[in-house]
Amino acid sequence: MKNFLFAAAILVSFQAYSQKLYTPRNIKNAIEKGTRTENGNPGKNYWQNSGNYDMKLSLNPETKIISGAETIEYFNNSPDSLKTAVIRFVNNVHKPTSARASDSSKDFLDNGLTIKSFKVNGESYDVKSENWGTVGNVKLKNAMLPKSKTTFEIVWEYPLSKESDREGQINQTTFYAAYSYPRISVYDDYNGWDRIPHTGRNEFYNDFNNYNVAISVPKNYVVYATGVMQNPQEVLQTNALNNFKKSLVSTDIIHIAKEGEIAAGKITAQNDQNTFKFKADDITDFCWAASSSYVWDASSVQLDSKKVSVQSAYQSGAKDFEHYVEWEQYNIAWFSKNWPGVEYPFPTMTSFQGFADMEYPMMVNDSTMPDNLEVSRLVVDHEIAHTYFPFYMGINEKRYAYMDEGWATTFEYLIGTAEHGKEYADNFYKNFRVKRWIFDPSSDEDQPVISESTQVSGAGYGNNSYVKASLSYLALKDYLGDDLFKKALHHYMETWHGKHPIPWDYFYSMEAGSGKDLTWFFNNWFFSNNYIDLKLSSAKMNGKNLSLNIENLGGFAIPFDVITEYSDGTKSTKHFTPEVWKANEKDFKTNISASKKVKSVTIDNGIYMDYKPNDNSVNL
């Protein structure tokens, strides 16, 4: 009987260790077609579509309407003939008839996009945009053939929402124009057309495109945007132009526009209209903002291969934003050198005072928190960390929010430790991130992280995307050690930069980069209903050894410390990595050398907060 039980235990342990990751049918199909692999690399038949966007936009500050004319060269690199063009306009979420994840005020609502002209390869289409939500379908007269280029010409306008969040009216003279143009939705190798509507909660998924954008505004408005300004000499007066140019090479903070100078006619060219031109290549989105009342600071930061322009635009008196350029200099350099340790990939970064605390390629839209500079700094750290995930990596945030929010939260914690010290960073991470999850026992909190983000709502969405995902990345860092973890992370990022990785690409790339079978770890963290709850079920002296039995009631494979307090008042600490749960994720036995009389033993989970911490200590 004993031999049978021992053999059964070995079999269960082996099965838990060797069990393959669950793979949905659509991902299996992609692997069979050769676009994805189980070795962490894109398949030999991998493809993705892209576009060149040439846009002429204009803002009317009186009517609060943005008008645009765009030409899109769309490249169908897929093996499929596309008989429909799926057009996405995120800001139709403001239409009364659009589905939304939460209630909206009347100031949030507007009439949405009006398409005035729509042509495909020069042929006009009668498009009923008034019937569209955030996604519209245009049946093509001629299919987009494999490996072909199709040209779309669209003329349109839409109103800026009075209630600003990720975009809209910030005040009567300041506007944030994100998601401000119709675009071709993503057509990919594992789901085809992305037709998931935008409801205001789940975020975005876009192709890598090239953008040439001309934005016309009245005089005494400055435009800030994704990419590099191409014509500062045409839109700025001499003194402002000289200061702008100086900021591109100096590490000193240059005040290009001080309080009241833009409105007083001292900054922009005094034409009735000025057209600011921007260019950005191989990027997943383009956004811009305009103001006639903000101050404008700028400087640069030197990285290994280039200088990056860092800018900030804000209402005079926003005490935290007065530090933003300095903070941007620091975090861009820190992210480049430390975590993720990949050089900031873009030429610019601009922070803009708004309401959203939201990231965009080369821009952030943050609310002001003048009374809490530490938190304000962590917010801009978090948003700029998104440079890597989703923008550098092309993440499908809509379905897999944990693949970008989890990483931004992780980098926020790591840079916060460098900026404010470990104690502050730990407390912020626990109180702002972990606590709201771990002490809420409702069932929607324990849905597997791998659940598609579109299928998770409420607090469960945020905790899967930010908290549990981040804890998993930090636990893997602890398990592999910093050097091997960074090696694996770099392998994943180098392999999938500029593409569209999905969770299985991350899993397999991290295995390939680390040289370890991590199936057990990913099953534990992503494919389970686990939570965090350790119990020190026994602690006994056995000669000069302290014998411990630790139960993992919650299931997550977390690192932890064992703190031994001796009768003379001294303490010792021993760290255990998640590897202790590899063979048996529910129970761990160990011996700790104890040459002195032990008073008590405590499990300390650190940032991995315990659901029931009252059973983590034993007095001897």
C-alpha positions as CSV (number, residue, x, y, z in Angstrom):
1,M,0.0,0.0,0.0
2,K,2.8,2.4,0.9
3,N,4.6,1.6,-2.4
4,F,1.3,2.2,-4.3
5,L,0.8,5.6,-2.6
6,F,4.4,6.6,-3.2
7,A,4.1,5.7,-6.9
8,A,0.8,7.6,-7.2
9,A,2.3,10.7,-5.6
10,I,5.2,10.5,-8.1
11,L,2.8,10.1,-11.0
12,V,0.7,13.1,-9.8
13,S,3.8,15.2,-9.4
14,F,5.1,14.2,-12.9
15,Q,1.7,15.0,-14.5
16,A,1.6,18.4,-12.8
17,Y,5.1,19.1,-14.0
18,S,4.7,17.8,-17.6
19,Q,1.2,18.9,-18.4
20,K,1.1,21.1,-21.6
21,L,-0.4,24.5,-21.6
22,Y,-4.0,24.7,-22.7
23,T,-4.1,26.1,-26.2
24,P,-7.4,27.4,-27.8
25,R,-8.4,26.0,-31.1
26,N,-7.7,29.2,-33.0
27,I,-4.1,29.3,-31.7
28,K,-3.7,25.6,-32.6
29,N,-4.9,26.5,-36.1
30,A,-2.3,29.3,-36.3
31,I,0.5,26.9,-35.3
32,E,-0.7,24.3,-37.8
33,K,-0.7,27.0,-40.6
34,G,2.9,27.9,-39.6
35,T,2.2,31.5,-38.5
36,R,2.9,30.7,-34.8
37,T,5.1,28.0,-33.2
38,E,5.7,26.3,-29.9
39,N,9.3,27.3,-29.8
40,G,8.6,31.0,-29.1
41,N,9.4,32.3,-32.6
42,P,7.1,33.5,-35.3
43,G,6.3,30.8,-37.7
44,K,7.8,30.5,-41.2
45,N,4.5,31.7,-42.6
46,Y,4.0,34.6,-40.1
47,W,2.5,37.8,-41.6
48,Q,0.9,41.0,-40.5
49,N,-0.8,43.8,-42.3
50,S,0.2,47.5,-42.2
51,G,-0.6,50.9,-43.7
52,N,0.7,54.3,-44.6
53,Y,-1.5,57.1,-43.3
54,D,-1.3,60.5,-44.9
55,M,-3.7,62.8,-43.0
56,K,-4.6,66.5,-43.1
57,L,-6.5,67.5,-40.0
58,S,-7.9,70.7,-38.7
59,L,-9.3,71.9,-35.4
60,N,-12.0,74.5,-34.9
61,P,-11.8,75.7,-31.3
62,E,-15.1,77.5,-31.6
63,T,-17.2,74.6,-32.8
64,K,-15.0,72.0,-31.1
65,I,-15.0,70.0,-34.3
66,I,-12.0,68.1,-35.9
67,S,-12.1,67.7,-39.7
68,G,-9.9,65.4,-41.6
69,A,-9.0,64.1,-45.0
70,E,-6.8,61.0,-45.1
71,T,-5.3,58.7,-47.6
72,I,-4.5,55.1,-46.4
73,E,-2.3,52.8,-48.4
74,Y,-3.2,49.4,-46.9
75,F,-1.0,46.4,-47.4
76,N,-2.7,43.1,-47.3
77,N,0.2,40.8,-46.5
78,S,-2.1,37.9,-45.6
79,P,-2.8,34.9,-47.8
80,D,-6.5,35.8,-47.8
81,S,-8.7,37.8,-50.1
82,L,-10.5,40.4,-48.0
83,K,-14.0,41.1,-49.3
84,T,-14.8,43.5,-46.5
85,A,-12.9,46.5,-45.1
86,V,-13.4,46.8,-41.3
87,I,-13.1,50.5,-40.3
88,R,-12.6,51.4,-36.7
89,F,-13.4,54.8,-35.1
90,V,-13.0,54.5,-31.3
91,N,-14.6,57.9,-30.5
92,N,-18.0,56.7,-31.7
93,V,-18.1,55.3,-28.2
94,H,-19.7,58.8,-27.5
95,K,-22.7,58.0,-29.7
96,P,-25.9,57.4,-27.6
97,T,-26.5,54.2,-29.5
98,S,-23.0,52.7,-28.8
99,A,-22.5,50.0,-26.2
100,R,-20.5,51.2,-23.2
101,A,-19.1,49.4,-20.2
102,S,-20.4,52.0,-17.7
103,D,-22.9,54.8,-17.3
104,S,-22.3,58.0,-19.1
105,S,-23.3,61.6,-18.5
106,K,-24.9,63.8,-21.2
107,D,-21.6,65.7,-21.6
108,F,-20.0,62.4,-22.7
109,L,-22.4,61.9,-25.5
110,D,-22.2,63.4,-29.0
111,N,-23.1,62.5,-32.6
112,G,-19.9,60.7,-33.5
113,L,-18.2,60.4,-36.8
114,T,-19.6,61.8,-40.1
115,I,-18.0,60.4,-43.2
116,K,-18.4,62.9,-46.1
117,S,-16.5,60.9,-48.7
118,F,-15.2,57.4,-48.9
119,K,-13.2,56.0,-51.9
120,V,-11.4,52.7,-52.5
121,N,-8.8,52.8,-55.3
122,G,-10.4,55.9,-56.6
123,E,-14.0,54.5,-56.7
124,S,-16.6,56.2,-54.5
125,Y,-18.7,54.3,-52.0
126,D,-22.0,55.3,-50.3
127,V,-21.1,54.8,-46.7
128,K,-23.8,55.1,-44.0
129,S,-21.5,56.1,-41.2
130,E,-24.5,57.3,-39.1
131,N,-25.3,53.6,-38.6
132,W,-21.8,52.8,-37.3
133,G,-20.7,52.1,-33.8
134,T,-17.0,52.0,-33.0
135,V,-16.7,49.4,-35.8
136,G,-18.0,49.7,-39.3
137,N,-18.0,47.3,-42.2
138,V,-17.6,48.3,-45.9
139,K,-18.3,45.6,-48.4
140,L,-15.8,46.0,-51.2
141,K,-16.6,45.9,-54.9
142,N,-13.3,44.2,-55.5
143,A,-11.6,42.1,-52.8
144,M,-8.2,43.1,-51.4
145,L,-6.1,40.3,-52.8
146,P,-3.2,38.6,-51.0
147,K,0.0,40.5,-51.1
148,S,-1.7,43.6,-52.6
149,K,-2.0,47.3,-51.8
150,T,-5.4,49.1,-51.6
151,T,-5.8,52.9,-51.3
152,F,-8.5,54.4,-49.2
153,E,-9.5,58.0,-49.3
154,I,-11.7,59.2,-46.5
155,V,-13.1,62.7,-45.7
156,W,-14.7,63.1,-42.3
157,E,-15.4,65.1,-39.2
158,Y,-16.4,64.6,-35.6
159,P,-17.0,66.6,-32.4
160,L,-14.7,66.6,-29.4
161,S,-16.5,65.3,-26.4
162,K,-17.4,67.9,-23.8
163,E,-16.5,65.5,-21.1
164,S,-12.8,64.6,-21.4
165,D,-11.3,61.4,-20.4
166,R,-8.8,59.7,-22.8
167,E,-9.7,62.4,-25.3
168,G,-11.9,65.4,-25.7
169,Q,-12.2,68.9,-24.4
170,I,-9.9,69.7,-21.4
171,N,-11.0,73.3,-21.2
172,Q,-12.3,75.9,-23.7
173,T,-8.8,76.4,-25.1
174,T,-7.2,73.0,-24.7
175,F,-8.1,69.7,-26.5
176,Y,-6.8,66.2,-26.5
177,A,-7.4,64.4,-29.9
178,A,-6.7,60.7,-29.4
179,Y,-8.2,58.0,-31.6
180,S,-9.1,61.0,-33.8
181,Y,-9.2,59.3,-37.3
182,P,-10.9,56.4,-39.0
183,R,-8.5,53.5,-39.4
184,I,-8.4,50.0,-40.9
185,S,-8.9,47.5,-38.1
186,V,-6.4,44.7,-37.5
187,Y,-6.7,41.6,-39.6
188,D,-4.5,39.0,-38.1
189,D,-3.5,35.3,-38.4
190,Y,-5.4,33.9,-35.5
191,N,-8.8,35.7,-35.4
192,G,-9.1,37.4,-38.8
193,W,-10.8,40.9,-38.6
194,D,-10.8,42.5,-35.2
195,R,-14.5,43.5,-34.8
196,I,-14.6,43.8,-31.0
197,P,-16.3,47.1,-30.3
198,H,-14.7,49.6,-28.0
199,T,-16.8,50.1,-24.9
200,G,-14.6,52.5,-22.9
201,R,-13.0,49.8,-20.7
202,N,-10.9,47.4,-22.8
203,E,-8.2,49.2,-24.6
204,F,-6.7,48.9,-28.1
205,Y,-5.1,46.8,-30.8
206,N,-3.6,48.4,-33.9
207,D,-1.3,47.6,-36.8
208,F,2.2,49.1,-37.1
209,N,1.8,52.0,-39.6
210,N,3.6,55.0,-40.9
211,Y,2.1,58.4,-40.4
212,N,2.5,61.8,-42.1
213,V,0.1,64.2,-40.5
214,A,-0.5,67.9,-41.0
215,I,-2.6,69.6,-38.3
216,S,-4.1,73.1,-38.9
217,V,-5.0,75.3,-36.0
218,P,-5.6,79.0,-35.5
219,K,-2.7,81.2,-34.5
220,N,-1.7,81.1,-30.9
221,Y,-2.4,77.4,-30.6
222,V,0.5,75.0,-30.2
223,V,0.1,71.4,-31.4
224,Y,1.9,68.5,-29.5
225,A,1.8,65.1,-31.2
226,T,3.2,61.6,-31.7
227,G,6.4,61.7,-33.7
228,V,8.8,64.4,-34.8
229,M,7.7,67.9,-35.7
230,Q,8.8,68.5,-39.3
231,N,8.4,72.2,-39.7
232,P,9.0,74.2,-36.4
233,Q,10.5,77.0,-38.5
234,E,7.1,77.6,-40.2
235,V,4.9,77.6,-37.1
236,L,7.1,79.1,-34.3
237,Q,8.4,82.6,-33.8
238,T,12.2,83.2,-33.7
239,N,12.7,83.1,-30.0
240,A,10.4,80.1,-29.5
241,L,12.1,78.3,-32.4
242,N,15.5,78.9,-30.9
243,N,14.4,77.6,-27.5
244,F,12.8,74.6,-29.2
245,K,16.0,73.8,-31.1
246,K,18.0,74.3,-28.0
247,S,15.8,71.8,-26.1
248,L,16.6,69.1,-28.6
249,V,20.3,69.0,-27.6
250,S,20.3,70.4,-24.1
251,T,19.7,68.5,-20.8
252,D,18.7,71.7,-19.1
253,I,14.9,72.4,-18.9
254,I,14.0,75.0,-21.4
255,H,10.8,77.0,-20.9
256,I,9.7,77.4,-24.6
257,A,6.4,79.1,-23.6
258,K,5.8,80.6,-20.2
259,E,2.5,81.5,-18.6
260,G,0.4,83.7,-21.0
261,E,2.9,83.8,-23.8
262,I,1.1,81.7,-26.3
263,A,-2.2,83.6,-25.9
264,A,-0.3,86.9,-26.0
265,G,1.0,86.1,-29.5
266,K,4.6,85.5,-28.5
267,I,5.1,81.9,-29.5
268,T,3.4,80.8,-32.8
269,A,3.6,82.4,-36.2
270,Q,0.9,85.0,-36.5
271,N,-0.9,83.5,-39.6
272,D,-4.6,83.0,-39.4
273,Q,-3.9,79.3,-39.5
274,N,-0.7,77.4,-38.7
275,T,-0.1,73.9,-40.0
276,F,2.0,71.7,-37.7
277,K,3.5,68.7,-39.5
278,F,4.5,65.5,-37.8
279,K,6.0,62.2,-39.0
280,A,6.1,58.9,-37.2
281,D,7.1,55.5,-38.7
282,D,6.4,51.9,-37.6
283,I,4.1,52.9,-34.8
284,T,0.7,51.6,-33.7
285,D,-1.2,54.9,-33.3
286,F,-1.0,58.6,-33.7
287,C,-2.5,61.2,-31.3
288,W,-2.2,64.9,-30.7
289,A,-3.2,67.8,-28.5
290,A,-3.6,71.5,-28.9
291,S,-3.7,74.4,-26.5
292,S,-3.5,78.2,-26.5
293,S,-3.1,78.5,-22.7
294,Y,-0.6,75.9,-21.5
295,V,3.0,76.5,-20.7
296,W,5.6,74.4,-22.6
297,D,8.7,72.9,-21.2
298,A,11.3,70.8,-23.0
299,S,14.7,69.2,-22.8
300,S,16.4,66.0,-23.9
301,V,18.0,62.9,-22.5
302,Q,21.1,61.2,-23.9
303,L,20.8,57.4,-24.4
304,D,23.4,55.1,-25.8
305,S,22.4,55.6,-29.5
306,K,20.5,58.9,-29.5
307,K,19.1,61.9,-27.8
308,V,15.4,61.8,-27.0
309,S,13.3,65.0,-26.9
310,V,11.2,65.2,-23.7
311,Q,8.4,67.8,-23.5
312,S,5.6,68.8,-21.2
313,A,2.6,71.0,-21.7
314,Y,0.4,72.0,-18.7
315,Q,-1.6,74.7,-17.0
316,S,0.5,77.1,-15.1
317,G,0.5,76.3,-11.4
318,A,0.3,72.5,-11.8
319,K,3.1,71.8,-9.3
320,D,3.7,68.2,-10.3
321,F,3.9,69.0,-14.0
322,E,6.7,71.5,-13.2
323,H,8.8,68.4,-12.6
324,Y,7.5,66.3,-15.5
325,V,10.4,67.0,-17.9
326,E,12.9,66.0,-15.2
327,W,10.9,62.9,-14.4
328,E,10.7,61.9,-18.0
329,Q,14.5,62.3,-18.4
330,Y,15.0,60.0,-15.4
331,N,12.5,57.3,-16.3
332,I,13.4,57.1,-20.0
333,A,17.1,56.6,-19.0
334,W,16.2,54.2,-16.2
335,F,13.9,52.0,-18.3
336,S,16.6,51.9,-21.0
337,K,19.4,50.8,-18.7
338,N,17.6,48.8,-16.0
339,W,14.1,47.3,-16.6
340,P,13.3,46.2,-19.2
341,G,16.8,47.3,-20.1
342,V,15.9,48.0,-23.7
343,E,16.7,51.4,-25.1
344,Y,13.7,53.7,-25.4
345,P,12.8,53.1,-29.0
346,F,11.3,56.5,-30.0
347,P,12.6,60.0,-30.7
348,T,10.2,61.9,-28.5
349,M,8.0,61.8,-25.4
350,T,5.5,64.5,-24.5
351,S,3.4,64.6,-21.3
352,F,0.2,66.6,-21.5
353,Q,-2.0,67.7,-18.6
354,G,-5.5,66.2,-19.0
355,F,-7.7,63.8,-17.1
356,A,-7.1,60.2,-18.2
357,D,-3.7,59.0,-16.8
358,M,-3.4,57.3,-20.2
359,E,-0.6,56.2,-22.5
360,Y,-0.2,56.8,-26.3
361,P,2.8,56.3,-28.5
362,M,5.3,59.1,-27.5
363,M,2.6,60.9,-25.4
364,V,0.9,60.6,-22.0
365,N,-2.3,62.4,-20.9
366,D,-2.1,62.7,-17.1
367,S,-4.2,64.4,-14.4
368,T,-2.5,66.7,-12.0
369,M,-1.9,65.6,-8.4
370,P,0.0,68.6,-7.0
371,D,-0.4,67.5,-3.4
372,N,1.2,64.1,-3.9
373,L,4.3,64.3,-6.0
374,E,5.4,60.7,-5.2
375,V,2.1,59.3,-6.6
376,S,2.1,61.7,-9.5
377,R,5.6,60.6,-10.4
378,L,4.6,56.9,-10.3
379,V,1.7,57.7,-12.6
380,V,4.0,59.1,-15.3
381,D,6.4,56.2,-14.7
382,H,3.6,53.8,-15.4
383,E,2.3,55.5,-18.5
384,I,5.8,55.9,-20.1
385,A,6.5,52.2,-19.2
386,H,3.7,51.4,-21.7
387,T,6.2,52.5,-24.4
388,Y,7.4,48.8,-24.3
389,F,4.1,47.1,-23.7
390,P,1.9,47.6,-25.8
391,F,3.6,49.9,-28.3
392,Y,7.0,48.4,-28.9
393,M,5.5,45.0,-28.9
394,G,2.2,45.4,-30.7
395,I,0.1,43.8,-27.9
396,N,-3.6,43.1,-28.4
397,E,-4.6,45.0,-25.3
398,K,-8.3,44.3,-26.0
399,R,-8.0,40.6,-25.5
400,Y,-4.9,40.3,-23.4
401,A,-4.7,43.4,-21.2
402,Y,-2.4,41.6,-18.8
403,M,0.2,41.5,-21.5
404,D,0.6,45.3,-21.3
405,E,-0.9,46.5,-18.0
406,G,0.9,43.8,-16.0
407,W,4.3,44.8,-17.4
408,A,3.7,48.5,-16.9
409,T,2.7,47.8,-13.3
410,T,5.8,45.7,-12.8
411,F,8.1,48.4,-14.2
412,E,6.3,51.0,-12.1
413,Y,7.1,49.0,-9.0
414,L,10.8,48.5,-10.0
415,I,11.4,52.1,-10.9
416,G,9.5,53.2,-7.8
417,T,12.0,51.2,-5.7
418,A,14.8,53.1,-7.3
419,E,13.1,56.5,-6.9
420,H,11.6,56.2,-3.5
421,G,13.2,53.2,-1.8
422,K,12.0,49.7,-1.3
423,E,9.8,50.4,1.7
424,Y,7.8,53.1,-0.1
425,A,7.5,51.1,-3.3
426,D,6.4,48.0,-1.5
427,N,3.7,49.9,0.5
428,F,2.4,51.7,-2.6
429,Y,2.3,48.4,-4.6
430,K,0.5,46.6,-1.8
431,N,-2.0,49.3,-0.8
432,F,-2.8,50.6,-4.3
433,R,-2.5,47.3,-6.3
434,V,-2.7,44.1,-4.3
435,K,-4.9,44.9,-1.3
436,R,-8.1,45.5,-3.2
437,W,-7.8,42.1,-4.8
438,I,-6.5,39.8,-2.1
439,F,-9.0,40.8,0.6
440,D,-12.0,40.5,-1.8
441,P,-13.1,36.8,-1.7
442,S,-15.8,37.2,-4.4
443,S,-15.6,34.6,-7.2
444,D,-15.0,37.1,-10.0
445,E,-11.6,37.9,-8.4
446,D,-10.3,34.4,-8.9
447,Q,-10.9,34.0,-12.6
448,P,-7.8,32.7,-14.5
449,V,-5.4,35.4,-15.7
450,I,-5.5,33.8,-19.2
451,S,-9.2,34.7,-19.5
452,E,-9.7,37.0,-22.4
453,S,-10.0,40.6,-21.1
454,T,-13.2,41.1,-23.0
455,Q,-14.8,38.3,-21.0
456,V,-13.9,39.7,-17.6
457,S,-15.6,42.7,-16.0
458,G,-15.6,44.8,-12.9
459,A,-12.8,44.5,-10.4
460,G,-11.9,41.1,-11.9
461,Y,-10.7,42.9,-15.1
462,G,-8.4,45.3,-13.3
463,N,-7.0,42.7,-10.9
464,N,-6.3,40.2,-13.7
465,S,-4.8,42.8,-15.9
466,Y,-2.7,44.8,-13.4
467,V,-2.3,42.9,-10.2
468,K,-2.1,39.2,-10.7
469,A,-0.2,39.5,-14.0
470,S,2.4,41.8,-12.4
471,L,2.8,39.5,-9.5
472,S,3.4,36.6,-11.9
473,Y,6.1,38.6,-13.7
474,L,7.8,39.5,-10.5
475,A,7.5,35.9,-9.2
476,L,9.2,34.6,-12.4
477,K,11.9,37.2,-11.9
478,D,12.4,35.8,-8.4
479,Y,12.4,32.2,-9.6
480,L,14.9,32.7,-12.5
481,G,17.0,35.4,-10.9
482,D,17.6,38.8,-12.4
483,D,20.2,37.9,-15.0
484,L,18.3,34.9,-16.4
485,F,15.0,36.6,-16.3
486,K,16.4,39.6,-18.2
487,K,18.0,37.3,-20.7
488,A,14.6,35.6,-21.3
489,L,12.7,38.9,-21.4
490,H,15.1,40.3,-23.9
491,H,14.7,37.2,-26.0
492,Y,10.9,37.6,-26.0
493,M,11.1,41.3,-26.8
494,E,13.7,41.0,-29.5
495,T,11.8,38.1,-31.1
496,W,8.4,39.8,-31.1
497,H,9.2,43.5,-31.3
498,G,7.1,45.1,-34.1
499,K,4.8,42.1,-34.3
500,H,1.7,40.9,-32.5
501,P,2.6,38.4,-29.8
502,I,-0.1,36.6,-27.9
503,P,0.2,34.9,-24.5
504,W,1.5,31.6,-25.9
505,D,4.2,33.5,-27.7
506,Y,5.2,35.0,-24.4
507,F,5.2,31.6,-22.6
508,Y,7.2,29.8,-25.3
509,S,9.7,32.7,-25.8
510,M,10.4,32.9,-22.1
511,E,11.1,29.2,-22.0
512,A,13.4,29.5,-25.0
513,G,15.2,32.5,-23.6
514,S,15.7,31.0,-20.2
515,G,16.4,27.4,-21.3
516,K,13.9,26.1,-18.7
517,D,10.6,24.3,-18.9
518,L,8.3,26.8,-17.3
519,T,5.0,25.0,-18.1
520,W,4.4,24.3,-14.4
521,F,4.8,28.0,-13.6
522,F,2.6,29.3,-16.3
523,N,-0.1,26.7,-15.6
524,N,0.0,27.8,-12.0
525,W,-0.2,31.6,-12.6
526,F,-2.2,31.9,-15.8
527,F,-4.5,28.8,-16.0
528,S,-5.7,28.5,-12.5
529,N,-8.2,30.0,-10.0
530,N,-5.4,30.4,-7.5
531,Y,-4.9,33.2,-5.0
532,I,-2.4,33.8,-2.3
533,D,-2.7,32.1,1.1
534,L,0.2,30.4,2.8
535,K,-0.1,28.7,6.2
536,L,2.7,27.8,8.5
537,S,1.0,24.5,9.7
538,S,3.9,23.4,11.9
539,A,7.2,24.5,13.3
540,K,9.2,22.1,15.5
541,M,12.8,21.9,16.7
542,N,14.6,18.7,15.6
543,G,18.0,18.8,17.3
544,K,19.7,21.9,15.8
545,N,17.3,22.1,12.9
546,L,14.0,23.9,12.7
547,S,11.5,21.7,10.8
548,L,8.8,23.6,9.0
549,N,5.6,22.5,7.1
550,I,4.1,25.3,4.9
551,E,0.8,24.8,3.2
552,N,-0.1,26.7,0.0
553,L,-3.8,27.0,0.5
554,G,-4.3,29.6,-2.2
555,G,-2.2,27.9,-4.8
556,F,-0.1,30.6,-6.4
557,A,3.6,29.8,-6.6
558,I,5.0,32.8,-4.7
559,P,8.4,33.6,-3.2
560,F,8.5,34.2,0.5
561,D,10.9,34.7,3.5
562,V,11.0,32.7,6.6
563,I,11.9,34.9,9.6
564,T,13.2,33.1,12.6
565,E,13.3,35.1,15.9
566,Y,15.5,33.8,18.6
567,S,15.1,34.0,22.4
568,D,18.0,36.5,22.6
569,G,16.1,38.9,20.4
570,T,18.1,38.4,17.2
571,K,16.5,37.3,13.9
572,S,17.5,35.5,10.7
573,T,15.9,35.4,7.3
574,K,15.9,32.8,4.7
575,H,14.4,33.4,1.2
576,F,12.6,30.8,-0.8
577,T,11.9,31.2,-4.5
578,P,8.7,29.9,-6.3
579,E,10.7,26.8,-7.2
580,V,9.7,25.3,-3.9
581,W,6.2,24.8,-5.3
582,K,7.4,23.1,-8.6
583,A,7.0,19.5,-7.4
584,N,4.1,20.0,-5.1
585,E,2.2,23.3,-5.3
586,K,0.2,22.6,-2.1
587,D,2.8,21.6,0.5
588,F,6.4,22.4,1.3
589,K,8.6,20.9,4.0
590,T,12.0,22.2,4.9
591,N,14.6,22.3,7.6
592,I,16.4,25.5,8.7
593,S,19.6,25.4,10.8
594,A,19.0,26.9,14.2
595,S,21.9,26.9,16.6
596,K,20.1,29.0,19.2
597,K,16.8,28.7,21.0
598,V,13.9,29.7,18.7
599,K,11.2,32.0,20.0
600,S,9.0,32.2,16.9
601,V,8.8,31.6,13.2
602,T,7.0,33.8,10.6
603,I,6.3,33.6,6.9
604,D,6.7,37.0,5.3
605,N,5.2,37.1,1.8
606,G,6.3,40.7,1.1
607,I,4.3,42.3,-1.7
608,Y,2.5,38.9,-2.2
609,M,-0.1,39.8,0.4
610,D,-1.7,36.9,2.2
611,Y,-5.5,36.4,2.3
612,K,-5.3,35.1,5.9
613,P,-2.0,36.3,7.4
614,N,-3.0,35.4,10.9
615,D,-1.8,31.7,10.3
616,N,1.6,32.7,9.1
617,S,3.4,32.6,12.5
618,V,4.1,30.0,15.1
619,N,5.5,30.6,18.6
620,L,7.7,27.8,20.0
